[in-house]
Amino acid sequence: MGGKGGGLGTTLVLALVIVVLGVALGVGLARFGSSLPIVGPLLGEKPPRTTTGPVVVEGIKELDQLATVRWTESVPVTRETGGDILDRLFSGEKVIVIATGKVEAGVDLGDIDKDQVSVNGDSVTIDLPEPEILSASLDEERTRVYDRDFSPLNFRPDDDLVEEARLQAVQKITDAARENEILDTAEHNAEDSVRAFVTTLGFEEVRFR
């Protein structure tokens, strides 16, 4: 009888110890589990974010000049010499140029700084630079002098007149792009591109102001 009583007592003591250890372990995991390098992942806890504001800024800067939209258009341009009757008689000239050109608009991210990017947990707020026209040029293969008309006594073509027509064509194409809200489209596309990049860093929300 004495041996059976001693064995029962030992079993009760071991059971009590196991209960106490279980309670202590539960409290410890509840309070410190997420900070433990091995236990945290096992509990499904997300690791602390290591990406900081300066890292985001440098990543965005590497996108540099983000050309987000391109506008292509063809326009006719007419240029002619002025002056009095004698000028037009001896040097009068009329040039018609059919020009095709392209305009690219986007956002220059090269100068963005830390004051324009703020990080708060899983959220990033970015103050993007204003969209701008990045380039405007003629497509030489699709731009030509359509007509060139000289006065009866003009035997010296004025090549500067053609160049003036080309420059005017670039300006007309740029104006047309602006009228068709190329800058608004560039801004929206830039936001989409930057948002896609920043989310690859692990952020869940990207805002623009």
C-alpha positions in Angstrom: 0.0 0.0 0.0 2.8 2.4 0.9 4.4 1.8 -2.6 1.1 2.6 -4.4 0.6 5.7 -2.4 4.1 7.0 -3.2 3.6 6.4 -6.9 0.3 8.2 -7.0 1.9 11.2 -5.2 4.7 11.4 -7.7 2.3 11.3 -10.6 0.3 14.1 -9.1 3.4 16.2 -8.6 4.5 15.7 -12.2 1.1 16.6 -13.5 1.1 19.8 -11.5 4.6 20.7 -12.8 3.4 20.1 -16.4 0.3 22.3 -15.8 2.5 25.1 -14.3 5.0 25.0 -17.2 2.1 25.0 -19.8 0.6 28.1 -18.2 4.0 29.8 -18.1 4.8 28.9 -21.7 1.4 30.2 -22.8 1.8 33.5 -21.0 5.4 33.9 -22.4 4.3 33.2 -26.0 1.4 35.6 -25.7 3.6 38.4 -24.4 7.0 37.8 -26.2 6.3 35.2 -28.9 6.3 37.7 -31.8 9.7 39.0 -30.8 11.3 35.6 -30.8 13.2 34.8 -34.1 11.9 31.2 -34.4 8.6 31.3 -32.6 7.3 34.4 -34.4 7.2 32.8 -37.9 5.7 29.6 -36.4 2.8 31.7 -35.0 2.2 33.3 -38.3 3.4 36.7 -37.2 4.7 39.1 -39.9 8.3 40.1 -39.5 9.0 43.7 -38.7 9.4 45.9 -41.8 13.0 46.9 -42.6 12.3 49.1 -45.6 12.6 52.7 -44.6 11.8 56.1 -46.2 15.3 56.6 -47.6 15.2 53.2 -49.3 11.9 54.0 -50.9 13.2 57.4 -52.1 16.3 55.9 -53.6 14.3 53.3 -55.4 11.9 55.9 -56.9 14.9 58.1 -57.9 16.3 55.2 -60.0 13.1 55.4 -62.1 14.6 58.7 -63.3 12.6 60.4 -66.1 9.5 58.3 -66.3 8.0 58.9 -69.8 4.5 57.7 -69.2 2.6 58.7 -72.4 3.4 59.5 -76.0 1.4 61.6 -78.4 1.8 61.4 -82.2 0.2 63.7 -84.7 0.5 65.1 -88.2 -0.1 68.7 -89.1 0.2 71.0 -92.2 2.2 74.2 -91.8 2.4 77.1 -94.2 5.1 79.7 -94.1 5.7 82.5 -96.6 7.9 85.6 -96.9 6.4 89.0 -96.3 7.5 92.5 -97.2 6.3 95.0 -99.8 5.4 94.3 -103.4 9.0 94.4 -104.6 10.2 92.1 -101.9 7.5 89.6 -102.8 8.3 90.0 -106.5 12.0 89.3 -106.1 12.2 87.1 -103.0 8.6 85.9 -102.5 8.2 82.3 -101.5 5.6 80.0 -99.9 6.3 76.7 -98.3 3.9 74.0 -97.2 5.3 71.4 -94.9 3.4 68.2 -93.8 5.0 67.3 -90.5 4.5 64.3 -88.2 5.9 64.4 -84.8 5.7 62.9 -81.3 5.5 64.4 -77.8 6.5 62.5 -74.7 5.2 63.6 -71.3 6.0 62.2 -67.9 7.4 62.9 -64.4 11.0 63.6 -63.6 11.7 61.5 -60.5 15.5 62.2 -60.4 15.2 65.1 -57.9 12.7 63.6 -55.5 13.9 63.9 -51.9 13.0 62.5 -48.5 10.6 65.3 -47.7 8.4 64.1 -50.5 8.1 60.5 -49.2 6.7 59.5 -45.9 6.4 55.9 -44.5 3.9 54.9 -41.9 3.8 51.2 -41.2 2.5 49.5 -44.3 1.5 52.8 -45.9 3.6 55.2 -48.1 2.6 58.7 -49.0 4.4 60.3 -52.0 4.4 63.9 -53.3 5.2 63.4 -57.0 6.7 66.2 -59.1 4.4 67.9 -61.6 4.1 66.2 -65.0 5.9 67.9 -67.8 6.7 67.6 -71.5 9.9 65.6 -71.7 10.5 65.8 -75.4 9.0 66.9 -78.7 10.4 66.1 -82.1 9.6 65.4 -85.7 9.6 62.0 -87.4 12.0 62.8 -90.3 10.7 59.8 -92.4 7.2 61.1 -92.3 7.9 64.9 -92.5 8.3 66.4 -95.9 8.0 69.7 -97.9 4.6 69.2 -99.6 4.8 72.3 -101.8 7.1 75.2 -102.5 6.0 78.2 -104.6 8.3 81.0 -105.8 7.6 84.4 -107.1 8.4 84.9 -110.9 11.8 86.6 -110.1 12.9 84.6 -107.1 15.7 82.3 -108.0 17.1 81.9 -104.5 15.1 79.4 -102.3 15.1 80.4 -98.7 15.9 77.2 -96.6 15.3 79.2 -93.4 11.7 79.3 -94.3 11.5 75.5 -94.3 13.2 75.4 -90.9 10.7 77.9 -89.5 7.9 75.8 -90.8 9.4 72.7 -89.1 9.7 74.6 -85.8 6.2 75.8 -86.0 5.1 72.2 -86.6 6.7 71.0 -83.4 4.9 73.7 -81.5 1.6 72.9 -83.1 2.0 69.2 -82.2 3.0 70.1 -78.6 0.0 72.4 -78.3 -2.3 69.7 -79.6 -1.0 67.2 -77.1 -1.6 69.7 -74.2 -5.1 70.4 -75.4 -5.8 66.6 -75.3 -4.7 66.6 -71.6 -1.4 64.7 -72.2 -0.1 66.0 -68.8 -3.1 64.6 -66.9 -2.6 61.2 -68.5 1.1 61.3 -67.7 0.3 62.0 -64.1 -2.1 59.1 -63.8 0.3 56.7 -65.5 3.2 57.9 -63.3 1.1 57.2 -60.2 0.3 53.7 -61.5 3.9 52.9 -62.3 5.3 54.2 -58.9 2.5 52.4 -57.0 3.4 49.1 -58.8 7.1 49.6 -57.9 6.5 50.6 -54.2 4.2 47.6 -53.6 7.0 45.3 -54.7 8.9 46.6 -51.6 6.1 45.1 -49.4 3.9 48.1 -48.7 0.2 47.5 -48.9 -1.0 51.1 -49.5 0.4 53.9 -51.6 -1.1 57.4 -51.5 -0.3 60.5 -53.6 -0.8 64.1 -52.5 
